[in-house]
């Protein structure tokens, strides 16, 4: 290996002696030997001299030094080459790793941020919804505060604790106040432009918004479940323009209906919807409310022509012009009515008004029972009497009104009907006369009508004091809560559901009254309860009331709205697909879920520990396959659908009466209930107001070998008391069962039945239909089992619910 391979070594040698590397300068071998011998001789001489050491010639010293430096330079060059090789290999792998990591991150980021394919589904199931992400951090809210101040002025912003709490709940709301359900601040705009500017800020900063007008809603409509801000419309309280000739008026959302009617009265006009005192147009539009006048004049939906609405991003739209009818495009007006501020914020409303009737009057009549009062209503409606309103207050409600002392008279503590009449003086007089005659025929115990304006006000005042008179019972105690709810059913079902609701309230031990718009099948229940010990009991009462209404082809709410309290019932009333379609509509108008989030439909899955309200709702549709095969659990089986856990079939866990195991343990229940009961429901009659019966003849020769259970008072008419029994509530029976029997017979002594049909001493192939007198006040269902199967029936099984 030459020095050319080690440039640094060559450089050292050249710097040491320029001629050293010249080939001509190299010594011959003989010269080198002579010089070596001379060096040795010198070493000997020096050793002979004692301490003197032989001196190494300079050239040799230089050669050795250069050689050592050259060797060291070689080693350094080799070490550097090896290090360079290792470094190059490490740099390669490091670069490769960096490229892979960077590429992976880039791919993930690209996938996350790239536009996803747009969903083609027409609905938005809750399971597919990404929970909304809002920014309510302190820094963001404080920055937004500055923006709001520039829009509405500092004097129209509030951070007062008391005001924040009052803008998130009330003592009469059915939704219990949650600690976090309060807004960061209250913003009070003065016009549509300011509302639009506020929403643009909220949209940019992702701040949720809760609208507020009169604050009289009951189902948790203005609870700030996501924090954010509350937009209070109290400054927007102007009647903008009245078109007398066109019979319409333009108002802002904080105009109260009572104030509006005071102003309209100056021109002999009025606005018919009349909900509770204090309600304002914005909230009335939001809930699609009604009132006592709904029977004749309809609900809020019938009296709104057009709306000005601010959408979630601040866009301002007008739903239509002012004509009384239009076929131009989608009916956006109706879509926003009843939307509870979840689709947009109403800032102006054009309302229809009408001419005041020439004359009005009021009549009040009391009845011994709710059933008698309901019969009177059917007679009046059936006779075509053009009354303006029909209201019912039960005996508990009348007692509360008397105890409150807010009216100028003392009332009978009995179910009472309140009638309102309108028209010409002669027509009103004729209407009163007709109603009085019909009331007398149906058993009224009193009838009183107003003979003056003062008497008219006094009589109707009792109806308007209903809520406050019940709330007065709980005054002075912070532990007492009030739960006001409403449901609506077809008119023919109203007496039944009111009776059942009253019975349940009575059994609960709570104070609860019934107030109903019997003219349109809508009634309210006002329940007082102890917040600490009775909340669950009150919730159960309302739950059962809603369940019963939906099973009777009714609705969970007739006029209060959905809010938070009743949103989970929509799936049972309308079906999951309908609710998913509503959620898709919400997403289209408010993709960030800023506007009154969580109301009407859920925006996210229930929180841990929060259960959705649910109940088993099945129409009575007999499943004969199940009844015949006996081994297939079915939601349509009369026994399978029982809510009680101890009586459910296999599909609903626990005891399987209709399955093989159930047949072995409870053959009589299986045989008589599953088979014969399901068969008995083939041809239900449509007669209204008549409870249904189910009974079976036993094999003994006694002619009166059947019994009846009266659920309203618990009495028995049992002719064969030794026989085991099983009792059914009427929740899943039709009013009557149209069945067949061989021969009629008189009713047993002391029974409330007009007559029964039975087939003595014969095998009954089908159950027997029974007609019931109107004085039977509750559902009646009974079953008697054949004697040879008596031992199979457990007498402690007494309340399977149909």
PyMOL commands that set and color helices and strands:
alter all, ss='L'
color gray80, all
select helices_A, chain A and resi 3-5+7-16+23-25+29-48+58-113+126-128+138-152+154-156+161-166+192-205+257-265+281-287+294-297+300-302+332-336+370-382+395-404+425-441+453-464+466-474+491-508+535-551+567-574+576-589+624-629+645-647+650-652+660-665+667-680+730-732+787-792
alter helices_A, ss='H'
color red, helices_A
select strands_A, chain A and resi 157-158+185-187+209-212+229-232+239-243+248-251+269-270+304-310+316-318+345-352+354-355+359-367+389-393+416-423+444-449+480-488+511-517+522-530+684-685+707-709+716-718+725-726+728-729+736-737+743-746+755-758+783-784+800-801
alter strands_A, ss='S'
color yellow, strands_A
deselect
rebuild
show_as cartoon
